[in-house]
């Protein structure tokens, strides 16, 4: 047997700390350059004097003339009042109570009867078609892309895993949602009169106390219908909820972990630009491989998206007064998924006054897991842990009118 050389594995962190300790003891050696420069009449300047703020001068701005056929651009000045901008990367620290304070909403811990009443059991054929949709979206799609880098900082710190090709998570979620909607169109006749808008940006600017807030959120799909959803809670019941208090997260502020922008636009935007169609269901996809928080963060983001789309629709079509909203509130349904877990909720917008006595209402329940595993076993596509309750709830959401 041939003897081989024994090589010991070195910890990168330990090596870095040892090198830092050795190099930190080094001192700057006087090379005599300053004395040589002084003998020649050259004065050495202390770097602290150069890099101090008092030494900086106004930089000269050169205005180049525009090219032929090009208009001169006016400089964009920052707004005087800062704005708190909430986008898809926002992560609420205080989860649902924080978003309740931002949206002036009360939370109900169960879905409304209009959804649960239509959530009938699936047939055997429907379950088989849902399983086929899951397999096709996660395994049988021929589209291949370079997947993000895999990092395992706990078990393999500093190790570079081999880059793999496969189906990106964004495509999996979009493909699965689209196939489920096609199946729902075939089950319910109402699908022929509804419209589906893909990858839309919703932007709405509102005032919260003495602060300016802007919701700038993107939805994967917006399902619209020719008739608006009927109100879940009557105006008299909404008035009876005026005395209920909102949660207290003191000493935290509702705007904690939110970026403050000075260069922003006050233009509102809604994904559907026609007044003939109304929002029905908003589909939100969490396309990140890791969750930034737990299930409560998922629920909080569903509430934020539901409020943003309802408020944008109300402002876009002129329903800005409290009386109009209470008489004809805006109701939207939200389906939030990360590909495996589905959170289904409903939101009723009663007012745009975020500090008034009138409250908005949000219906939620714990998320449901569609499946536990969808991988290849012995080169065979295998789906495990399928939960038919998810598609049953989707039927209840789709049938609601």
Secondary structure, DSSP 8 states (H G I E B T S, - for coil): -----------HHHHHHHHHHHHHT------SHHHHHHHTT-----HHHHSSGGG------------TT----------SS-EEEE-TT---SSHHHHHHHHHTEEEESS--HHHHTT-----HHHHHHHHHHHHHHHTS----EE------TTTSTT------EE--HHHHHHHHHHHHHHHHHHH-GGGGG-EEEEEEEEEEEEEETTEEEEEEEEEEEEEEESS----SS-HHHHHHTTT------TTS-TTTT-EEESS-----B-S---TTSEEEEEEEE---SS-SS-HHHHHHHHHHHHHHHHHHHHHHTT--SHHHHHHT-EEEEEEEESSSEEEEEEEEE--S-TTSS--EEEE----EES-SEEEEETTEEEEES--THHHHHHHHHHH--
